[in-house]
Amino acid sequence: AAGRLFPVRCSRKVRALFGTASADYWKRFFLTEISTLLGERYSKNDPRKDSAFTIFYMGINLGAFFSPLIAGLIYGE
């Protein structure tokens, strides 16, 4: 998506900085909010709450693992 926002004449450094900044923005503002919403969805003593957080963080970790691989395939490097 960042490749479509920046013209080809932008340097790799600018695109890398934009990618890092957008990942930091995602982590700081949205990830904590989603965790809060997930925690509020279940009651305090609900046994499913722990499983829900496990599934949520597994999804985050799988996305962090596969995203560089997919980006490498897309950019062909």
All heavy atoms as a GROMACS GRO file, in nm:
protein
  615
    1ALA      N    1   0.082  -0.119   0.000
    1ALA     CA    2   0.000   0.000   0.000
    1ALA      C    3   0.086   0.125   0.000
    1ALA      O    4   0.051   0.224  -0.062
    1ALA     CB    5  -0.092   0.001   0.120
    2ALA      N    6   0.201   0.120   0.070
    2ALA     CA    7   0.287   0.238   0.074
    2ALA      C    8   0.344   0.269  -0.063
    2ALA      O    9   0.368   0.384  -0.096
    2ALA     CB   10   0.399   0.217   0.175
    3GLY      N   11   0.365   0.167  -0.145
    3GLY     CA   12   0.415   0.188  -0.280
    3GLY      C   13   0.317   0.266  -0.365
    3GLY      O   14   0.355   0.336  -0.457
    4ARG      N   15   0.189   0.254  -0.337
    4ARG     CA   16   0.089   0.330  -0.412
    4ARG      C   17   0.076   0.473  -0.361
    4ARG      O   18   0.034   0.562  -0.434
    4ARG     CB   19  -0.046   0.260  -0.404
    4ARG     CG   20  -0.045   0.124  -0.470
    4ARG     CD   21  -0.184   0.066  -0.473
    4ARG     NE   22  -0.182  -0.070  -0.518
    4ARG     CZ   23  -0.186  -0.106  -0.646
    4ARG    NH1   24  -0.191  -0.016  -0.739
    4ARG    NH2   25  -0.184  -0.233  -0.678
    5LEU      N   26   0.113   0.496  -0.238
    5LEU     CA   27   0.105   0.630  -0.182
    5LEU      C   28   0.223   0.717  -0.225
    5LEU      O   29   0.208   0.836  -0.245
    5LEU     CB   30   0.100   0.625  -0.030
    5LEU     CG   31  -0.026   0.562   0.030
    5LEU    CD1   32  -0.011   0.553   0.181
    5LEU    CD2   33  -0.148   0.642  -0.006
    6PHE      N   34   0.341   0.656  -0.237
    6PHE     CA   35   0.459   0.729  -0.275
    6PHE      C   36   0.493   0.702  -0.420
    6PHE      O   37   0.489   0.588  -0.464
    6PHE     CB   38   0.579   0.688  -0.188
    6PHE     CG   39   0.570   0.738  -0.048
    6PHE    CD1   40   0.552   0.651   0.056
    6PHE    CD2   41   0.582   0.873  -0.022
    6PHE    CE1   42   0.544   0.697   0.185
    6PHE    CE2   43   0.574   0.920   0.108
    6PHE     CZ   44   0.556   0.832   0.212
    7PRO      N   45   0.530   0.805  -0.494
    7PRO     CA   46   0.574   0.781  -0.631
    7PRO      C   47   0.704   0.701  -0.634
    7PRO      O   48   0.776   0.694  -0.534
    7PRO     CB   49   0.596   0.920  -0.688
    7PRO     CG   50   0.553   1.017  -0.585
    7PRO     CD   51   0.524   0.943  -0.459
    8VAL      N   52   0.735   0.645  -0.747
    8VAL     CA   53   0.855   0.562  -0.760
    8VAL      C   54   0.980   0.644  -0.733
    8VAL      O   55   1.079   0.592  -0.684
    8VAL     CB   56   0.860   0.499  -0.901
    8VAL    CG1   57   0.986   0.420  -0.922
    8VAL    CG2   58   0.738   0.411  -0.922
    9ARG      N   59   0.979   0.773  -0.759
    9ARG     CA   60   1.098   0.855  -0.743
    9ARG      C   61   1.135   0.882  -0.597
    9ARG      O   62   1.238   0.940  -0.570
    9ARG     CB   63   1.085   0.984  -0.821
    9ARG     CG   64   0.970   1.068  -0.782
    9ARG     CD   65   0.959   1.190  -0.875
    9ARG     NE   66   0.843   1.269  -0.837
    9ARG     CZ   67   0.723   1.255  -0.891
    9ARG    NH1   68   0.703   1.168  -0.986
    9ARG    NH2   69   0.623   1.330  -0.851
   10CYS      N   70   1.051   0.842  -0.504
   10CYS     CA   71   1.088   0.854  -0.362
   10CYS      C   72   1.193   0.748  -0.330
   10CYS      O   73   1.187   0.636  -0.379
   10CYS     CB   74   0.967   0.834  -0.272
   10CYS     SG   75   0.856   0.973  -0.267
   11SER      N   76   1.283   0.784  -0.243
   11SER     CA   77   1.391   0.691  -0.209
   11SER      C   78   1.339   0.578  -0.120
   11SER      O   79   1.232   0.588  -0.060
   11SER     CB   80   1.502   0.766  -0.137
   11SER     OG   81   1.458   0.808  -0.010
   12ARG      N   82   1.417   0.475  -0.113
   12ARG     CA   83   1.382   0.362  -0.026
   12ARG      C   84   1.379   0.406   0.120
   12ARG      O   85   1.300   0.355   0.199
   12ARG     CB   86   1.485   0.250  -0.040
   12ARG     CG   87   1.468   0.168  -0.162
   12ARG     CD   88   1.571   0.059  -0.159
   12ARG     NE   89   1.508  -0.061  -0.210
   12ARG     CZ   90   1.564  -0.177  -0.211
   12ARG    NH1   91   1.684  -0.192  -0.163
   12ARG    NH2   92   1.500  -0.281  -0.259
   13LYS      N   93   1.468   0.500   0.154
   13LYS     CA   94   1.474   0.546   0.292
   13LYS      C   95   1.343   0.614   0.333
   13LYS      O   96   1.292   0.591   0.442
   13LYS     CB   97   1.591   0.642   0.308
   13LYS     CG   98   1.618   0.682   0.450
   13LYS     CD   99   1.742   0.767   0.459
   13LYS     CE  100   1.775   0.796   0.604
   13LYS     NZ  101   1.896   0.875   0.617
   14VAL      N  102   1.287   0.694   0.244
   14VAL     CA  103   1.160   0.763   0.273
   14VAL      C  104   1.048   0.661   0.289
   14VAL      O  105   0.967   0.670   0.381
   14VAL     CB  106   1.127   0.866   0.163
   14VAL    CG1  107   0.987   0.920   0.180
   14VAL    CG2  108   1.228   0.978   0.163
   15ARG      N  109   1.045   0.562   0.200
   15ARG     CA  110   0.941   0.459   0.210
   15ARG      C  111   0.958   0.376   0.336
   15ARG      O  112   0.859   0.338   0.400
   15ARG     CB  113   0.941   0.372   0.085
   15ARG     CG  114   0.890   0.445  -0.036
   15ARG     CD  115   0.880   0.355  -0.153
   15ARG     NE  116   1.015   0.312  -0.190
   15ARG     CZ  117   1.054   0.286  -0.313
   15ARG    NH1  118   0.970   0.295  -0.412
   15ARG    NH2  119   1.176   0.249  -0.338
   16ALA      N  120   1.083   0.346   0.373
   16ALA     CA  121   1.108   0.270   0.496
   16ALA      C  122   1.065   0.349   0.619
   16ALA      O  123   1.006   0.293   0.712
   16ALA     CB  124   1.254   0.231   0.505
   17LEU      N  125   1.093   0.479   0.619
   17LEU     CA  126   1.052   0.562   0.732
   17LEU      C  127   0.900   0.570   0.741
   17LEU      O  128   0.844   0.567   0.851
   17LEU     CB  129   1.112   0.702   0.720
   17LEU     CG  130   1.261   0.712   0.747
   17LEU    CD1  131   1.312   0.852   0.714
   17LEU    CD2  132   1.293   0.676   0.890
   18PHE      N  133   0.833   0.582   0.628
   18PHE     CA  134   0.687   0.583   0.628
   18PHE      C  135   0.631   0.451   0.681
   18PHE      O  136   0.537   0.450   0.760
   18PHE     CB  137   0.633   0.610   0.488
   18PHE     CG  138   0.483   0.606   0.482
   18PHE    CD1  139   0.408   0.711   0.530
   18PHE    CD2  140   0.418   0.495   0.430
   18PHE    CE1  141   0.270   0.706   0.525
   18PHE    CE2  142   0.281   0.489   0.425
   18PHE     CZ  143   0.206   0.596   0.473
   19GLY      N  144   0.689   0.341   0.639
   19GLY     CA  145   0.643   0.210   0.688
   19GLY      C  146   0.663   0.194   0.836
   19GLY      O  147   0.576   0.143   0.908
   20THR      N  148   0.778   0.238   0.886
   20THR     CA  149   0.806   0.230   1.029
   20THR      C  150   0.711   0.319   1.108
   20THR      O  151   0.658   0.279   1.212
   20THR     CB  152   0.951   0.272   1.057
   20THR    OG1  153   1.038   0.188   0.980
   20THR    CG2  154   0.985   0.259   1.203
   21ALA      N  155   0.687   0.440   1.058
   21ALA     CA  156   0.597   0.532   1.127
   21ALA      C  157   0.455   0.479   1.129
   21ALA      O  158   0.386   0.488   1.231
   21ALA     CB  159   0.602   0.670   1.061
   22SER      N  160   0.410   0.420   1.019
   22SER     CA  161   0.274   0.367   1.017
   22SER      C  162   0.260   0.245   1.107
   22SER      O  163   0.157   0.227   1.172
   22SER     CB  164   0.230   0.335   0.874
   22SER     OG  165   0.310   0.234   0.819
   23ALA      N  166   0.363   0.162   1.115
   23ALA     CA  167   0.359   0.047   1.206
   23ALA      C  168   0.357   0.092   1.351
   23ALA      O  169   0.285   0.037   1.435
   23ALA     CB  170   0.478  -0.045   1.180
   24ASP      N  171   0.433   0.197   1.381
   24ASP     CA  172   0.434   0.251   1.517
   24ASP      C  173   0.299   0.312   1.553
   24ASP      O  174   0.249   0.294   1.664
   24ASP     CB  175   0.544   0.357   1.530
   24ASP     CG  176   0.559   0.407   1.671
   24ASP    OD1  177   0.571   0.324   1.762
   24ASP    OD2  178   0.556   0.530   1.690
   25TYR      N  179   0.239   0.382   1.458
   25TYR     CA  180   0.106   0.439   1.480
   25TYR      C  181   0.005   0.329   1.509
   25TYR      O  182  -0.076   0.340   1.601
   25TYR     CB  183   0.066   0.520   1.357
   25TYR     CG  184  -0.071   0.582   1.366
   25TYR    CD1  185  -0.091   0.697   1.441
   25TYR    CD2  186  -0.180   0.526   1.301
   25TYR    CE1  187  -0.216   0.755   1.450
   25TYR    CE2  188  -0.305   0.583   1.309
   25TYR     CZ  189  -0.322   0.697   1.384
   25TYR     OH  190  -0.446   0.753   1.393
   26TRP      N  191   0.009   0.222   1.430
   26TRP     CA  192  -0.082   0.109   1.449
   26TRP      C  193  -0.064   0.050   1.589
   26TRP      O  194  -0.160   0.026   1.661
   26TRP     CB  195  -0.058   0.003   1.343
   26TRP     CG  196  -0.117  -0.130   1.376
   26TRP    CD1  197  -0.051  -0.239   1.423
   26TRP    CD2  198  -0.255  -0.168   1.369
   26TRP    NE1  199  -0.139  -0.340   1.445
   26TRP    CE2  200  -0.264  -0.300   1.413
   26TRP    CE3  201  -0.370  -0.103   1.330
   26TRP    CZ2  202  -0.385  -0.368   1.418
   26TRP    CZ3  203  -0.490  -0.172   1.335
   26TRP    CH2  204  -0.496  -0.302   1.379
   27LYS      N  205   0.061   0.029   1.629
   27LYS     CA  206   0.088  -0.035   1.756
   27LYS      C  207   0.043   0.052   1.874
   27LYS      O  208  -0.018   0.003   1.968
   27LYS     CB  209   0.237  -0.064   1.768
   27LYS     CG  210   0.274  -0.135   1.896
   27LYS     CD  211   0.422  -0.164   1.899
   27LYS     CE  212   0.458  -0.230   2.027
   27LYS     NZ  213   0.525  -0.142   2.119
   28ARG      N  214   0.071   0.180   1.867
   28ARG     CA  215   0.041   0.267   1.981
   28ARG      C  216  -0.108   0.296   1.998
   28ARG      O  217  -0.157   0.304   2.109
   28ARG     CB  218   0.116   0.398   1.967
   28ARG     CG  219   0.262   0.386   1.990
   28ARG     CD  220   0.330   0.521   1.971
   28ARG     NE  221   0.474   0.506   1.975
   28ARG     CZ  222   0.546   0.531   2.082
   28ARG    NH1  223   0.488   0.570   2.192
   28ARG    NH2  224   0.676   0.516   2.079
   29PHE      N  225  -0.179   0.317   1.889
   29PHE     CA  226  -0.316   0.365   1.901
   29PHE      C  227  -0.422   0.258   1.883
   29PHE      O  228  -0.522   0.259   1.952
   29PHE     CB  229  -0.339   0.480   1.803
   29PHE     CG  230  -0.255   0.600   1.834
   29PHE    CD1  231  -0.149   0.633   1.754
   29PHE    CD2  232  -0.280   0.676   1.947
   29PHE    CE1  233  -0.071   0.743   1.783
   29PHE    CE2  234  -0.202   0.785   1.977
   29PHE     CZ  235  -0.097   0.820   1.894
   30PHE      N  236  -0.401   0.166   1.791
   30PHE     CA  237  -0.507   0.071   1.761
   30PHE      C  238  -0.493  -0.061   1.837
   30PHE      O  239  -0.592  -0.118   1.880
   30PHE     CB  240  -0.513   0.043   1.611
   30PHE     CG  241  -0.560   0.161   1.532
   30PHE    CD1  242  -0.475   0.226   1.447
   30PHE    CD2  243  -0.690   0.208   1.546
   30PHE    CE1  244  -0.517   0.336   1.375
   30PHE    CE2  245  -0.733   0.317   1.476
   30PHE     CZ  246  -0.646   0.382   1.390
   31LEU      N  247  -0.372  -0.110   1.851
   31LEU     CA  248  -0.354  -0.241   1.915
   31LEU      C  249  -0.399  -0.238   2.061
   31LEU      O  250  -0.466  -0.329   2.107
   31LEU     CB  251  -0.208  -0.284   1.906
   31LEU     CG  252  -0.177  -0.426   1.947
   31LEU    CD1  253  -0.255  -0.525   1.861
   31LEU    CD2  254  -0.029  -0.454   1.933
   32THR      N  255  -0.368  -0.131   2.133
   32THR     CA  256  -0.411  -0.124   2.273
   32THR      C  257  -0.562  -0.109   2.283
   32THR      O  258  -0.624  -0.164   2.374
   32THR     CB  259  -0.342  -0.007   2.344
   32THR    OG1  260  -0.366   0.113   2.271
   32THR    CG2  261  -0.193  -0.029   2.355
   33GLU      N  262  -0.622  -0.036   2.190
   33GLU     CA  263  -0.768  -0.019   2.191
   33GLU      C  264  -0.838  -0.152   2.162
   33GLU      O  265  -0.938  -0.185   2.226
   33GLU     CB  266  -0.810   0.087   2.089
   33GLU     CG  267  -0.957   0.111   2.083
   33GLU     CD  268  -1.014   0.169   2.212
   33GLU    OE1  269  -0.942   0.233   2.288
   33GLU    OE2  270  -1.134   0.147   2.236
   34ILE      N  271  -0.786  -0.229   2.070
   34ILE     CA  272  -0.847  -0.358   2.038
   34ILE      C  273  -0.835  -0.453   2.157
   34ILE      O  274  -0.929  -0.526   2.188
   34ILE     CB  275  -0.782  -0.418   1.912
   34ILE    CG1  276  -0.818  -0.332   1.790
   34ILE    CG2  277  -0.827  -0.561   1.890
   34ILE    CD1  278  -0.743  -0.368   1.665
   35SER      N  279  -0.722  -0.450   2.226
   35SER     CA  280  -0.706  -0.534   2.345
   35SER      C  281  -0.807  -0.496   2.453
   35SER      O  282  -0.864  -0.582   2.519
   35SER     CB  283  -0.565  -0.520   2.401
   35SER     OG  284  -0.470  -0.561   2.308
   36THR      N  285  -0.829  -0.367   2.470
   36THR     CA  286  -0.927  -0.320   2.568
   36THR      C  287  -1.067  -0.365   2.531
   36THR      O  288  -1.144  -0.412   2.617
   36THR     CB  289  -0.921  -0.167   2.579
   36THR    OG1  290  -0.788  -0.129   2.612
   36THR    CG2  291  -1.015  -0.116   2.684
   37LEU      N  292  -1.102  -0.350   2.405
   37LEU     CA  293  -1.235  -0.394   2.360
   37LEU      C  294  -1.254  -0.544   2.379
   37LEU      O  295  -1.362  -0.589   2.417
   37LEU     CB  296  -1.257  -0.355   2.214
   37LEU     CG  297  -1.274  -0.207   2.186
   37LEU    CD1  298  -1.276  -0.182   2.036
   37LEU    CD2  299  -1.400  -0.156   2.251
   38LEU      N  300  -1.151  -0.620   2.351
   38LEU     CA  301  -1.160  -0.765   2.370
   38LEU      C  302  -1.178  -0.800   2.517
   38LEU      O  303  -1.259  -0.886   2.552
   38LEU     CB  304  -1.034  -0.833   2.315
   38LEU     CG  305  -1.031  -0.985   2.322
   38LEU    CD1  306  -1.142  -1.045   2.236
   38LEU    CD2  307  -0.896  -1.036   2.278
   39GLY      N  308  -1.106  -0.731   2.604
   39GLY     CA  309  -1.121  -0.755   2.747
   39GLY      C  310  -1.257  -0.719   2.801
   39GLY      O  311  -1.310  -0.785   2.891
   40GLU      N  312  -1.318  -0.613   2.744
   40GLU     CA  313  -1.451  -0.573   2.790
   40GLU      C  314  -1.561  -0.663   2.737
   40GLU      O  315  -1.672  -0.662   2.790
   40GLU     CB  316  -1.477  -0.428   2.746
   40GLU     CG  317  -1.393  -0.328   2.819
   40GLU     CD  318  -1.411  -0.188   2.765
   40GLU    OE1  319  -1.477  -0.171   2.661
   40GLU    OE2  320  -1.358  -0.094   2.829
   41ARG      N  321  -1.531  -0.739   2.636
   41ARG     CA  322  -1.633  -0.826   2.576
   41ARG      C  323  -1.672  -0.942   2.668
   41ARG      O  324  -1.783  -0.992   2.662
   41ARG     CB  325  -1.584  -0.879   2.442
   41ARG     CG  326  -1.684  -0.962   2.369
   41ARG     CD  327  -1.647  -0.968   2.223
   41ARG     NE  328  -1.735  -1.057   2.151
   41ARG     CZ  329  -1.852  -1.022   2.102
   41ARG    NH1  330  -1.898  -0.901   2.119
   41ARG    NH2  331  -1.926  -1.109   2.036
   42TYR      N  332  -1.580  -0.984   2.752
   42TYR     CA  333  -1.604  -1.097   2.842
   42TYR      C  334  -1.612  -1.047   2.986
   42TYR      O  335  -1.547  -0.950   3.023
   42TYR     CB  336  -1.490  -1.199   2.830
   42TYR     CG  337  -1.480  -1.261   2.693
   42TYR    CD1  338  -1.392  -1.211   2.599
   42TYR    CD2  339  -1.560  -1.368   2.658
   42TYR    CE1  340  -1.383  -1.267   2.473
   42TYR    CE2  341  -1.552  -1.425   2.532
   42TYR     CZ  342  -1.463  -1.374   2.440
   42TYR     OH  343  -1.456  -1.429   2.316
   43SER      N  344  -1.690  -1.117   3.067
   43SER     CA  345  -1.698  -1.079   3.209
   43SER      C  346  -1.567  -1.113   3.280
   43SER      O  347  -1.483  -1.184   3.226
   43SER     CB  348  -1.815  -1.151   3.275
   43SER     OG  349  -1.790  -1.291   3.278
   44LYS      N  350  -1.553  -1.062   3.400
   44LYS     CA  351  -1.426  -1.075   3.472
   44LYS      C  352  -1.388  -1.222   3.498
   44LYS      O  353  -1.271  -1.257   3.490
   44LYS     CB  354  -1.434  -0.998   3.603
   44LYS     CG  355  -1.303  -0.986   3.672
   44LYS     CD  356  -1.309  -0.888   3.785
   44LYS     CE  357  -1.170  -0.867   3.839
   44LYS     NZ  358  -1.157  -0.747   3.917
   45ASN      N  359  -1.484  -1.306   3.529
   45ASN     CA  360  -1.454  -1.445   3.563
   45ASN      C  361  -1.485  -1.543   3.450
   45ASN      O  362  -1.494  -1.663   3.473
   45ASN     CB  363  -1.532  -1.485   3.688
   45ASN     CG  364  -1.488  -1.405   3.809
   45ASN    OD1  365  -1.370  -1.372   3.821
   45ASN    ND2  366  -1.581  -1.372   3.896
   46ASP      N  367  -1.501  -1.494   3.328
   46ASP     CA  368  -1.532  -1.581   3.215
   46ASP      C  369  -1.409  -1.663   3.176
   46ASP      O  370  -1.303  -1.608   3.149
   46ASP     CB  371  -1.577  -1.497   3.095
   46ASP     CG  372  -1.643  -1.581   2.988
   46ASP    OD1  373  -1.629  -1.704   2.990
   46ASP    OD2  374  -1.710  -1.522   2.902
   47PRO      N  375  -1.419  -1.796   3.175
   47PRO     CA  376  -1.302  -1.878   3.142
   47PRO      C  377  -1.260  -1.866   2.995
   47PRO      O  378  -1.147  -1.900   2.960
   47PRO     CB  379  -1.348  -2.022   3.174
   47PRO     CG  380  -1.495  -2.017   3.172
   47PRO     CD  381  -1.535  -1.877   3.210
   48ARG      N  382  -1.347  -1.814   2.910
   48ARG     CA  383  -1.313  -1.800   2.768
   48ARG      C  384  -1.224  -1.678   2.742
   48ARG      O  385  -1.167  -1.665   2.633
   48ARG     CB  386  -1.439  -1.788   2.684
   48ARG     CG  387  -1.531  -1.908   2.696
   48ARG     CD  388  -1.659  -1.886   2.621
   48ARG     NE  389  -1.729  -1.771   2.680
   48ARG     CZ  390  -1.827  -1.706   2.620
   48ARG    NH1  391  -1.867  -1.742   2.500
   48ARG    NH2  392  -1.887  -1.604   2.678
   49LYS      N  393  -1.212  -1.591   2.839
   49LYS     CA  394  -1.136  -1.467   2.821
   49LYS      C  395  -0.988  -1.496   2.792
   49LYS      O  396  -0.928  -1.436   2.702
   49LYS     CB  397  -1.149  -1.381   2.946
   49LYS     CG  398  -1.095  -1.242   2.932
   49LYS     CD  399  -1.128  -1.163   3.058
   49LYS     CE  400  -1.094  -1.018   3.043
   49LYS     NZ  401  -1.132  -0.940   3.159
   50ASP      N  402  -0.930  -1.589   2.863
   50ASP     CA  403  -0.789  -1.624   2.841
   50ASP      C  404  -0.768  -1.682   2.701
   50ASP      O  405  -0.671  -1.648   2.633
   50ASP     CB  406  -0.743  -1.723   2.947
   50ASP     CG  407  -0.595  -1.751   2.940
   50ASP    OD1  408  -0.517  -1.654   2.927
   50ASP    OD2  409  -0.556  -1.869   2.945
   51SER      N  410  -0.860  -1.766   2.657
   51SER     CA  411  -0.851  -1.823   2.522
   51SER      C  412  -0.865  -1.716   2.415
   51SER      O  413  -0.797  -1.720   2.312
   51SER     CB  414  -0.958  -1.930   2.502
   51SER     OG  415  -0.941  -2.035   2.591
   52ALA      N  416  -0.951  -1.620   2.439
   52ALA     CA  417  -0.970  -1.512   2.342
   52ALA      C  418  -0.843  -1.430   2.327
   52ALA      O  419  -0.803  -1.396   2.214
   52ALA     CB  420  -1.086  -1.424   2.385
   53PHE      N  421  -0.777  -1.397   2.436
   53PHE     CA  422  -0.652  -1.323   2.427
   53PHE      C  423  -0.542  -1.405   2.362
   53PHE      O  424  -0.458  -1.352   2.288
   53PHE     CB  425  -0.608  -1.273   2.565
   53PHE     CG  426  -0.672  -1.144   2.604
   53PHE    CD1  427  -0.774  -1.141   2.697
   53PHE    CD2  428  -0.630  -1.025   2.547
   53PHE    CE1  429  -0.833  -1.022   2.733
   53PHE    CE2  430  -0.689  -0.905   2.582
   53PHE     CZ  431  -0.791  -0.904   2.676
   54THR      N  432  -0.540  -1.535   2.389
   54THR     CA  433  -0.440  -1.622   2.325
   54THR      C  434  -0.458  -1.622   2.174
   54THR      O  435  -0.361  -1.607   2.098
   54THR     CB  436  -0.451  -1.766   2.380
   54THR    OG1  437  -0.430  -1.762   2.521
   54THR    CG2  438  -0.350  -1.857   2.315
   55ILE      N  439  -0.581  -1.636   2.128
   55ILE     CA  440  -0.609  -1.635   1.984
   55ILE      C  441  -0.575  -1.499   1.924
   55ILE      O  442  -0.516  -1.489   1.816
   55ILE     CB  443  -0.755  -1.673   1.958
   55ILE    CG1  444  -0.778  -1.820   1.994
   55ILE    CG2  445  -0.794  -1.647   1.813
   55ILE    CD1  446  -0.923  -1.859   1.997
   56PHE      N  447  -0.609  -1.391   1.994
   56PHE     CA  448  -0.580  -1.256   1.947
   56PHE      C  449  -0.430  -1.235   1.929
   56PHE      O  450  -0.384  -1.189   1.823
   56PHE     CB  451  -0.637  -1.155   2.046
   56PHE     CG  452  -0.599  -1.014   2.018
   56PHE    CD1  453  -0.651  -0.947   1.908
   56PHE    CD2  454  -0.512  -0.947   2.102
   56PHE    CE1  455  -0.617  -0.815   1.882
   56PHE    CE2  456  -0.478  -0.816   2.077
   56PHE     CZ  457  -0.529  -0.751   1.967
   57TYR      N  458  -0.351  -1.270   2.030
   57TYR     CA  459  -0.207  -1.248   2.021
   57TYR      C  460  -0.140  -1.345   1.925
   57TYR      O  461  -0.038  -1.311   1.865
   57TYR     CB  462  -0.142  -1.249   2.160
   57TYR     CG  463  -0.169  -1.121   2.233
   57TYR    CD1  464  -0.254  -1.117   2.343
   57TYR    CD2  465  -0.114  -1.002   2.188
   57TYR    CE1  466  -0.281  -0.998   2.407
   57TYR    CE2  467  -0.141  -0.882   2.252
   57TYR     CZ  468  -0.223  -0.882   2.361
   57TYR     OH  469  -0.251  -0.764   2.425
   58MET      N  470  -0.194  -1.463   1.906
   58MET     CA  471  -0.141  -1.552   1.804
   58MET      C  472  -0.162  -1.491   1.665
   58MET      O  473  -0.075  -1.500   1.579
   58MET     CB  474  -0.208  -1.690   1.812
   58MET     CG  475  -0.159  -1.775   1.925
   58MET     SD  476   0.014  -1.816   1.912
   58MET     CE  477   0.011  -1.922   1.771
   59GLY      N  478  -0.276  -1.429   1.644
   59GLY     CA  479  -0.302  -1.361   1.517
   59GLY      C  480  -0.204  -1.246   1.495
   59GLY      O  481  -0.154  -1.226   1.383
   60ILE      N  482  -0.176  -1.169   1.599
   60ILE     CA  483  -0.079  -1.060   1.589
   60ILE      C  484   0.059  -1.115   1.555
   60ILE      O  485   0.129  -1.064   1.467
   60ILE     CB  486  -0.073  -0.980   1.721
   60ILE    CG1  487  -0.208  -0.914   1.751
   60ILE    CG2  488   0.040  -0.878   1.718
   60ILE    CD1  489  -0.250  -0.809   1.652
   61ASN      N  490   0.100  -1.222   1.623
   61ASN     CA  491   0.233  -1.278   1.599
   61ASN      C  492   0.244  -1.342   1.461
   61ASN      O  493   0.348  -1.332   1.396
   61ASN     CB  494   0.267  -1.380   1.708
   61ASN     CG  495   0.293  -1.312   1.840
   61ASN    OD1  496   0.339  -1.199   1.845
   61ASN    ND2  497   0.262  -1.381   1.948
   62LEU      N  498   0.138  -1.408   1.416
   62LEU     CA  499   0.142  -1.465   1.281
   62LEU      C  500   0.150  -1.356   1.175
   62LEU      O  501   0.223  -1.368   1.076
   62LEU     CB  502   0.019  -1.553   1.257
   62LEU     CG  503   0.019  -1.688   1.328
   62LEU    CD1  504  -0.116  -1.757   1.311
   62LEU    CD2  505   0.130  -1.775   1.273
   63GLY      N  506   0.078  -1.247   1.196
   63GLY     CA  507   0.086  -1.135   1.104
   63GLY      C  508   0.224  -1.074   1.102
   63GLY      O  509   0.277  -1.038   0.996
   64ALA      N  510   0.288  -1.062   1.218
   64ALA     CA  511   0.423  -1.007   1.225
   64ALA      C  512   0.524  -1.100   1.160
   64ALA      O  513   0.624  -1.056   1.102
   64ALA     CB  514   0.462  -0.982   1.371
   65PHE      N  515   0.499  -1.230   1.164
   65PHE     CA  516   0.590  -1.326   1.103
   65PHE      C  517   0.576  -1.329   0.951
   65PHE      O  518   0.674  -1.326   0.877
   65PHE     CB  519   0.566  -1.466   1.161
   65PHE     CG  520   0.653  -1.572   1.098
   65PHE    CD1  521   0.786  -1.583   1.134
   65PHE    CD2  522   0.602  -1.658   1.004
   65PHE    CE1  523   0.866  -1.680   1.077
   65PHE    CE2  524   0.681  -1.754   0.946
   65PHE     CZ  525   0.813  -1.766   0.982
   66PHE      N  526   0.452  -1.334   0.903
   66PHE     CA  527   0.430  -1.351   0.760
   66PHE      C  528   0.435  -1.221   0.679
   66PHE      O  529   0.459  -1.226   0.558
   66PHE     CB  530   0.295  -1.420   0.735
   66PHE     CG  531   0.298  -1.566   0.765
   66PHE    CD1  532   0.224  -1.618   0.869
   66PHE    CD2  533   0.376  -1.652   0.691
   66PHE    CE1  534   0.227  -1.753   0.898
   66PHE    CE2  535   0.381  -1.787   0.719
   66PHE     CZ  536   0.305  -1.838   0.823
   67SER      N  537   0.414  -1.106   0.741
   67SER     CA  538   0.411  -0.982   0.663
   67SER      C  539   0.543  -0.950   0.594
   67SER      O  540   0.540  -0.910   0.477
   67SER     CB  541   0.364  -0.866   0.749
   67SER     OG  542   0.449  -0.846   0.857
   68PRO      N  543   0.661  -0.969   0.655
   68PRO     CA  544   0.784  -0.945   0.579
   68PRO      C  545   0.803  -1.045   0.465
   68PRO      O  546   0.855  -1.009   0.359
   68PRO     CB  547   0.896  -0.960   0.681
   68PRO     CG  548   0.833  -0.954   0.813
   68PRO     CD  549   0.690  -0.995   0.796
   69LEU      N  550   0.759  -1.166   0.484
   69LEU     CA  551   0.771  -1.266   0.378
   69LEU      C  552   0.684  -1.230   0.259
   69LEU      O  553   0.725  -1.238   0.143
   69LEU     CB  554   0.734  -1.404   0.432
   69LEU     CG  555   0.820  -1.457   0.548
   69LEU    CD1  556   0.762  -1.587   0.600
   69LEU    CD2  557   0.963  -1.475   0.503
   70ILE      N  558   0.562  -1.190   0.287
   70ILE     CA  559   0.468  -1.152   0.180
   70ILE      C  560   0.516  -1.024   0.112
   70ILE      O  561   0.510  -1.012  -0.011
   70ILE     CB  562   0.326  -1.138   0.237
   70ILE    CG1  563   0.276  -1.275   0.281
   70ILE    CG2  564   0.232  -1.076   0.134
   70ILE    CD1  565   0.147  -1.272   0.358
   71ALA      N  566   0.566  -0.928   0.191
   71ALA     CA  567   0.617  -0.804   0.130
   71ALA      C  568   0.737  -0.834   0.040
   71ALA      O  569   0.751  -0.774  -0.067
   71ALA     CB  570   0.657  -0.705   0.239
   72GLY      N  571   0.821  -0.926   0.081
   72GLY     CA  572   0.934  -0.965  -0.003
   72GLY      C  573   0.890  -1.030  -0.133
   72GLY      O  574   0.948  -1.007  -0.239
   73LEU      N  575   0.785  -1.109  -0.127
   73LEU     CA  576   0.732  -1.170  -0.248
   73LEU      C  577   0.668  -1.065  -0.341
   73LEU      O  578   0.683  -1.072  -0.462
   73LEU     CB  579   0.627  -1.276  -0.214
   73LEU     CG  580   0.680  -1.404  -0.150
   73LEU    CD1  581   0.564  -1.492  -0.105
   73LEU    CD2  582   0.769  -1.479  -0.245
   74ILE      N  583   0.602  -0.968  -0.282
   74ILE     CA  584   0.537  -0.864  -0.362
   74ILE      C  585   0.641  -0.777  -0.431
   74ILE      O  586   0.630  -0.747  -0.550
   74ILE     CB  587   0.443  -0.779  -0.275
   74ILE    CG1  588   0.322  -0.862  -0.232
   74ILE    CG2  589   0.398  -0.654  -0.350
   74ILE    CD1  590   0.235  -0.795  -0.129
   75TYR      N  591   0.743  -0.737  -0.358
   75TYR     CA  592   0.845  -0.649  -0.414
   75TYR      C  593   0.952  -0.724  -0.491
   75TYR      O  594   1.034  -0.664  -0.559
   75TYR     CB  595   0.906  -0.561  -0.306
   75TYR     CG  596   0.812  -0.454  -0.259
   75TYR    CD1  597   0.752  -0.462  -0.135
   75TYR    CD2  598   0.781  -0.347  -0.340
   75TYR    CE1  599   0.665  -0.364  -0.092
   75TYR    CE2  600   0.692  -0.250  -0.300
   75TYR     CZ  601   0.636  -0.259  -0.176
   75TYR     OH  602   0.547  -0.162  -0.135
   76GLY      N  603   0.955  -0.856  -0.478
   76GLY     CA  604   1.049  -0.937  -0.554
   76GLY      C  605   1.194  -0.918  -0.516
   76GLY      O  606   1.283  -0.927  -0.600
   77GLU      N  607   1.219  -0.893  -0.391
   77GLU     CA  608   1.359  -0.875  -0.348
   77GLU      C  609   1.409  -0.994  -0.274
   77GLU      O  610   1.347  -1.063  -0.206
   77GLU     CB  611   1.369  -0.750  -0.260
   77GLU     CG  612   1.339  -0.626  -0.337
   77GLU     CD  613   1.351  -0.502  -0.251
   77GLU    OE1  614   1.395  -0.513  -0.136
   77GLU    OE2  615   1.315  -0.396  -0.299
   0.00000   0.00000   0.00000
